[in-house]
Amino acid sequence: DQWKVIQINGTAEYEILKGLKARGLFSYWLANRRQSNREYSYKFYEYDKESDVYNVVETGTARYTERSMEMKEELTSNIQLSYENTFALHHVNAVVGFEAKKGTYPRMYALGNPPANGIPYIDKTSLSNFTDGIGNPQTRMGYIGRLNYDYANKYIIELSGRYDGSYRYKRGKRWGFFPSGGLGWVVSNEKFWADKPISKVVNMLKLKGSYGLVGNDNISNNDNRFFYLSEVNMNNSGRGMNFGTNFDEGYNGISISRYANPKIGWEISHKMNVGFELKLFNDLEIQAEYFKERRTNILQERADIPSLMGFQAPIRANIGEAKGQGVDISLDYSHIFNKNLWTTIRGNFTYASSEFSEY
């Protein structure tokens, strides 16, 4: 079992005008794995001319050396246009951009040294990790924008937004807009503070708060990526029936392992933070925040579906909700006694709680 990885990264930046820059990022990642010592189940058939059918005459498991290869490939690109400048007491920093990521994760096998006593029929359902070598591309892309503004390093505003698209959802549900915003006030830079004795004790005081939305499309495993598509087994022996005078003619049946639900979409997190930054005696820095989060559209199975409805597979939907809150405090104390002695002490404290509000 051997992995080989190739990774290529490239970045280019060009200043169009003073403060206006264009930046591009490109990343390519390729992983290749080789394996050996495979096994599979096989069946041998014998043709009966009179009945014109193939009858199973032998079944078993074959082990042999196989040259196999598994490949994973990812391509990422990011293009941004940024502008930063200061006009008197006004400072502006703005960014707009586009990013895309495409991953392909196929497995491809080259068989070698098969059993010499005949040509086996390979039953794919019995093979471990068998695929046809066809990988479904996993594509995500998004548009981003951010604006930062501060006046005299006292009043701070930040606005940002993302418009993201995901391959997991049906058209009409693939794109989601997730905005956020934040405010800050550096109280210690006000004249009424800087001119007072309190500024000798409290060297810096900043109040801040933010609220925003975050989208999550990684709501299930790869086996259930496309919830807008149904999954039907057209040859299920567990759903089979026997016919004939002696009931000796059997046919497999049909089963459903997933029902299509085109309304499944993004899981959304609503985040809120308020806090302050404080510096005392030029030595002690304190940061404290209270945070609160509410997650909606969590993918879950509906638990109370009556059996008389006849569903064969679980019914999933964006029905779950959860909430959490807590505080986060950090302290950083630094002091220089002389040129040969200094000290730094750091500590932090976090308390958080979370619970399901809809389950």
Disulfide bonds with the S-S distance in Angstrom:
none
